[in-house]
Amino acid sequence: MRIVFMGSADLSGVMLEALLQTPGMDVAGVITQPDRPSGRSRQPQPCPCKARATARSLPVLSPEKVNHPDVRAQVEAWSPDVAVVVAYGQFLGRRLLTLPRLGCVNIHLSLLPKFRGAAPIQWAVAAGETRTGVTAMLMDEGMDSGDILMQAEEPVLADDTAGTLHDRLALLGARVLCDTLPRWAAGELRRMPQDPAGVTLAPKLHKHDGLIDWSAGAGFLDRRVRAFNPWPACYTWLPRPGAGKNASALRLKVLRVTPLPGHAAHDPACRPGTLGETGHGDGPLVRVGDGAVRLLEVQPEAGKPMSGRALVSGYRLRDGELFVMGQA
């Protein structure tokens, strides 16, 4: 089977490698995003998918606009049976979608129609889902709205972060992709339209989405912390050590917590965001809307991850101090 592969992120590199190792799969060419500035030097760097394709000496295109006539001409010249699209980041127009005789197959990391969009793993964890999975979908011009070809489930574990769940779903997605393509080509799969009544959205995340509102519930905050780990990461602000009242605050990533709904150790008059039990060996408590969370792992800006207990010692935190919603 002759394939054109489109992708950019780490996930797409995993899928590309799986195809290259599967007998009968011939990757004729790869389309990725253009090189982007990266790291402290801000020098242009290839995306993970392009780096893997280049290492395998595959033909690569990196257009700014995938629907440009020159791109369509090259895809047509590759004469693909199917296009595989994974974490690519651009919408494909109708003329490009209909070029391969078997269409364009996308692997999406949710059980569609739930969590359509750019961040399905993060929003599944944030929503408290106990199961998710991957979907092999025949693409149309909508956002993750095409007919389903195959699905496979994966449990969401109680301690899963977006990162740990991503790694398992990437491997599952690779297996589903390599199973779907030959069966679709052989006419063994039936297209299943998505149920519009079951659609939920998983919009793109931004850094500011990680700002913690300590008035939320303990379970909600635990899910958010895990869902936004490793990116964009939940964060809060605390005064810099020894700084005056009007000094700027220190940005603090919160990487792992224990939710304690109903915990009554704080004075009921304490505001959400107030620290307590700073002498506790497992880390301090923070007052939240329905109890508390215990800080297990954090990361100060420009610093390395550390335990909640190390934070207390290093920044001389005391009971009654308050995390704030902003820098002021």
C-alpha positions as CSV (number, residue, x, y, z in Angstrom):
1,M,0.0,0.0,0.0
2,R,1.4,3.4,-1.1
3,I,1.1,6.1,1.6
4,V,1.6,9.8,1.9
5,F,2.1,10.7,5.6
6,M,1.2,14.0,7.1
7,G,2.2,15.0,10.7
8,S,4.4,17.2,12.9
9,A,4.3,16.3,16.6
10,D,6.0,13.5,18.6
11,L,2.8,11.5,18.2
12,S,3.1,11.5,14.4
13,G,6.7,10.4,14.6
14,V,5.6,7.3,16.5
15,M,2.9,6.5,13.9
16,L,5.3,7.0,11.0
17,E,7.8,4.7,12.6
18,A,5.1,2.0,13.1
19,L,4.2,2.2,9.4
20,L,7.8,2.0,8.3
21,Q,8.2,-1.2,10.3
22,T,5.0,-2.8,9.0
23,P,5.3,-5.1,5.9
24,G,3.3,-4.0,2.9
25,M,3.4,-0.3,3.9
26,D,5.3,1.9,1.4
27,V,5.7,5.5,2.6
28,A,6.1,7.5,-0.7
29,G,6.5,10.9,1.0
30,V,6.0,12.9,4.2
31,I,4.4,16.3,4.6
32,T,5.3,18.2,7.8
33,Q,5.1,21.7,9.2
34,P,8.0,24.1,8.3
35,D,11.0,24.4,10.6
36,R,10.2,26.7,13.6
37,P,12.5,28.7,16.0
38,S,13.2,26.6,19.1
39,G,15.4,26.6,22.2
40,R,17.4,29.5,23.7
41,S,19.1,30.1,20.4
42,R,15.8,30.4,18.6
43,Q,17.3,28.7,15.5
44,P,14.9,27.0,13.1
45,Q,14.5,23.3,14.0
46,P,12.6,20.5,12.3
47,C,9.5,19.1,13.9
48,P,9.9,15.5,15.3
49,C,8.1,14.0,12.3
50,K,10.4,15.7,9.8
51,A,13.5,14.7,11.8
52,R,12.4,11.1,11.8
53,A,11.5,11.1,8.1
54,T,14.9,12.8,7.2
55,A,16.7,10.1,9.2
56,R,15.0,7.5,7.1
57,S,15.8,9.3,3.8
58,L,12.2,9.8,2.9
59,P,11.1,12.6,0.6
60,V,9.8,15.5,2.7
61,L,7.7,18.6,2.0
62,S,7.3,21.3,4.7
63,P,4.8,23.8,3.2
64,E,3.4,26.8,5.0
65,K,0.0,26.1,3.3
66,V,-0.8,22.5,2.7
67,N,-3.6,23.2,0.2
68,H,-1.3,25.1,-2.2
69,P,-1.5,23.8,-5.8
70,D,2.2,22.8,-5.7
71,V,1.6,20.5,-2.8
72,R,-1.4,18.9,-4.5
73,A,0.7,18.3,-7.6
74,Q,3.4,16.6,-5.5
75,V,0.9,14.4,-3.7
76,E,-0.6,13.5,-7.0
77,A,2.9,12.6,-8.4
78,W,3.4,10.3,-5.4
79,S,0.3,8.4,-6.5
80,P,-0.8,7.4,-3.0
81,D,-3.4,4.8,-2.2
82,V,-4.1,6.5,1.1
83,A,-3.0,9.6,3.1
84,V,-2.4,9.2,6.8
85,V,-2.8,12.3,8.9
86,V,-1.7,12.4,12.5
87,A,-1.2,15.6,14.6
88,Y,-0.5,17.7,11.6
89,G,-2.0,21.0,12.5
90,Q,-3.5,22.2,9.2
91,F,-7.0,21.6,7.7
92,L,-7.0,19.8,4.4
93,G,-9.2,21.1,1.6
94,R,-11.6,18.9,-0.5
95,R,-9.2,18.6,-3.5
96,L,-6.5,17.3,-1.3
97,L,-8.8,15.0,0.7
98,T,-10.0,13.3,-2.5
99,L,-6.6,12.7,-4.2
100,P,-5.8,9.3,-2.6
101,R,-8.2,6.6,-3.9
102,L,-8.8,5.4,-0.3
103,G,-9.1,8.9,1.1
104,C,-7.3,10.4,4.1
105,V,-7.2,8.4,7.4
106,N,-6.7,10.2,10.6
107,I,-5.8,8.8,14.0
108,H,-7.4,10.8,16.8
109,L,-6.6,10.2,20.5
110,S,-10.2,10.0,21.8
111,L,-13.3,7.9,21.3
112,L,-15.0,10.2,18.9
113,P,-17.4,12.0,18.8
114,K,-16.1,12.9,22.3
115,F,-13.3,15.4,22.6
116,R,-13.0,16.7,19.1
117,G,-10.2,19.2,18.8
118,A,-6.5,19.8,19.5
119,A,-6.2,18.6,23.1
120,P,-8.3,15.5,23.6
121,I,-6.0,13.8,26.1
122,Q,-5.8,16.8,28.4
123,W,-9.5,17.5,28.4
124,A,-10.4,13.8,29.0
125,V,-8.2,13.8,32.1
126,A,-9.6,17.1,33.2
127,A,-13.1,15.9,32.8
128,G,-12.5,12.9,35.0
129,E,-13.1,10.3,32.3
130,T,-12.4,6.7,33.4
131,R,-11.9,5.5,29.8
132,T,-10.8,7.0,26.5
133,G,-9.1,5.5,23.4
134,V,-8.2,6.1,19.8
135,T,-10.2,6.5,16.7
136,A,-9.2,5.8,13.1
137,M,-11.4,8.2,11.1
138,L,-11.9,8.9,7.4
139,M,-11.4,12.6,7.1
140,D,-13.8,15.2,5.8
141,E,-13.6,19.0,5.7
142,G,-14.8,19.4,9.3
143,M,-12.9,19.2,12.6
144,D,-12.6,15.5,13.6
145,S,-16.1,15.0,12.1
146,G,-15.4,12.2,9.6
147,D,-16.8,8.7,9.6
148,I,-15.3,6.2,12.0
149,L,-13.4,3.2,10.7
150,M,-12.1,1.6,13.9
151,Q,-11.8,2.4,17.6
152,A,-10.0,0.9,20.6
153,E,-10.4,1.7,24.3
154,E,-7.8,2.6,27.0
155,P,-8.5,3.1,30.7
156,V,-7.7,6.5,32.3
157,L,-5.8,5.6,35.5
158,A,-6.4,7.5,38.8
159,D,-2.8,8.9,38.7
160,D,-2.6,9.5,35.0
161,T,-1.1,12.7,33.7
162,A,-1.6,13.9,30.1
163,G,1.9,12.7,29.5
164,T,1.6,9.2,30.8
165,L,-1.8,8.7,29.0
166,H,-0.4,10.2,25.8
167,D,2.4,7.6,25.7
168,R,0.0,4.7,26.1
169,L,-2.4,6.1,23.5
170,A,0.4,6.7,21.0
171,L,1.3,3.0,21.1
172,L,-2.3,2.0,20.9
173,G,-2.9,4.4,18.0
174,A,0.0,2.9,16.1
175,R,-1.5,-0.6,16.4
176,V,-4.9,0.6,15.3
177,L,-3.5,2.5,12.3
178,C,-1.5,-0.5,11.1
179,D,-4.6,-2.7,11.5
180,T,-7.0,-0.2,9.9
181,L,-5.2,0.4,6.6
182,P,-5.1,-3.1,5.2
183,R,-8.6,-3.9,6.3
184,W,-9.9,-0.6,4.8
185,A,-8.2,-1.4,1.6
186,A,-9.6,-4.9,1.5
187,G,-13.2,-3.6,2.1
188,E,-13.5,-5.2,5.5
189,L,-14.5,-2.1,7.4
190,R,-17.8,-0.3,7.4
191,R,-17.9,3.5,7.7
192,M,-19.8,4.6,10.8
193,P,-21.1,8.2,10.9
194,Q,-20.5,10.0,14.2
195,D,-23.5,10.7,16.4
196,P,-23.9,14.5,16.6
197,A,-25.6,14.2,20.0
198,G,-22.4,12.8,21.5
199,V,-20.1,15.6,20.4
200,T,-17.9,17.3,23.0
201,L,-15.0,19.6,22.3
202,A,-11.3,19.6,23.3
203,P,-10.1,23.1,22.4
204,K,-6.4,24.1,22.0
205,L,-4.7,24.9,25.3
206,H,-2.9,28.1,26.2
207,K,-0.4,28.9,29.0
208,H,-3.0,31.0,30.8
209,D,-5.3,28.0,31.1
210,G,-3.0,26.6,33.8
211,L,-3.6,29.4,36.3
212,I,-5.0,27.9,39.4
213,D,-8.2,29.1,41.0
214,W,-7.8,27.9,44.6
215,S,-11.6,28.4,45.2
216,A,-12.3,25.3,43.0
217,G,-12.8,21.9,44.5
218,A,-9.9,19.5,45.5
219,G,-10.9,16.8,42.9
220,F,-11.3,19.4,40.2
221,L,-7.8,20.8,40.9
222,D,-6.2,17.4,41.1
223,R,-7.6,16.6,37.6
224,R,-6.4,19.9,36.2
225,V,-2.9,19.4,37.6
226,R,-2.7,16.0,36.0
227,A,-4.4,17.0,32.8
228,F,-2.0,20.0,32.2
229,N,1.2,18.0,33.0
230,P,3.5,18.4,31.2
231,W,2.0,21.3,29.3
232,P,0.9,24.0,29.9
233,A,1.3,23.0,33.6
234,C,-0.9,24.4,36.4
235,Y,0.7,27.3,38.2
236,T,0.2,29.8,41.0
237,W,2.1,32.8,42.4
238,L,3.9,33.3,45.8
239,P,5.9,36.3,47.1
240,R,9.7,36.1,46.5
241,P,11.7,35.3,49.6
242,G,12.5,38.4,51.6
243,A,10.7,40.7,49.2
244,G,8.7,43.6,50.3
245,K,5.0,43.8,50.2
246,N,4.8,45.4,46.8
247,A,7.4,43.2,45.1
248,S,6.6,41.0,42.2
249,A,5.6,37.4,42.8
250,L,7.3,34.1,41.9
251,R,5.6,31.8,39.3
252,L,5.3,28.3,40.7
253,K,4.3,25.3,38.7
254,V,2.2,22.7,40.5
255,L,3.1,19.3,39.2
256,R,1.4,16.8,41.6
257,V,-1.1,17.1,44.5
258,T,-3.1,14.9,46.8
259,P,-6.8,16.0,46.8
260,L,-8.4,16.2,50.3
261,P,-12.0,17.2,49.9
262,G,-13.7,17.9,53.2
263,H,-10.3,18.4,55.0
264,A,-10.9,20.7,58.0
265,A,-7.4,21.5,59.2
266,H,-7.6,25.1,58.2
267,D,-9.4,27.8,60.1
268,P,-12.8,28.1,58.3
269,A,-12.0,31.8,57.9
270,C,-8.9,31.2,55.8
271,R,-9.2,32.2,52.2
272,P,-8.7,29.7,49.4
273,G,-5.0,29.6,48.6
274,T,-3.9,29.7,52.2
275,L,-1.0,27.5,53.3
276,G,-1.2,25.1,56.2
277,E,0.7,22.2,57.8
278,T,3.9,23.6,56.4
279,G,5.8,21.3,58.9
280,H,4.2,18.2,57.5
281,G,6.7,15.7,56.0
282,D,4.7,15.0,52.9
283,G,4.4,18.7,52.0
284,P,2.1,21.6,52.9
285,L,-1.6,21.9,52.5
286,V,-3.3,24.6,50.5
287,R,-6.9,25.6,51.3
288,V,-9.3,25.1,48.4
289,G,-13.0,25.5,47.9
290,D,-14.2,22.3,49.5
291,G,-11.2,21.3,51.7
292,A,-7.5,21.2,50.8
293,V,-4.9,19.8,48.5
294,R,-1.4,18.7,49.6
295,L,1.5,19.9,47.4
296,L,3.6,16.9,46.5
297,E,5.7,18.2,43.7
298,V,6.3,21.8,42.4
299,Q,8.7,23.7,40.2
300,P,9.7,27.3,40.8
301,E,10.3,29.4,37.7
302,A,13.8,28.9,36.3
303,G,14.2,26.0,38.8
304,K,14.0,22.2,38.9
305,P,11.1,20.1,40.1
306,M,11.1,19.7,43.9
307,S,9.0,18.2,46.6
308,G,6.4,20.3,48.5
309,R,8.5,19.9,51.6
310,A,11.6,21.2,49.9
311,L,9.6,24.3,48.7
312,V,8.7,25.1,52.3
313,S,12.3,24.9,53.4
314,G,13.8,26.7,50.4
315,Y,11.4,29.6,50.4
316,R,10.8,29.8,54.2
317,L,7.0,29.4,53.8
318,R,4.8,29.5,56.9
319,D,1.2,28.6,57.9
320,G,-1.2,31.4,56.9
321,E,0.8,32.6,53.9
322,L,-1.3,33.0,50.7
323,F,-0.8,31.9,47.1
324,V,-2.2,34.6,44.9
325,M,-4.1,34.7,41.5
326,G,-1.7,37.1,39.9
327,Q,1.7,38.7,40.1
328,A,0.6,41.8,42.0
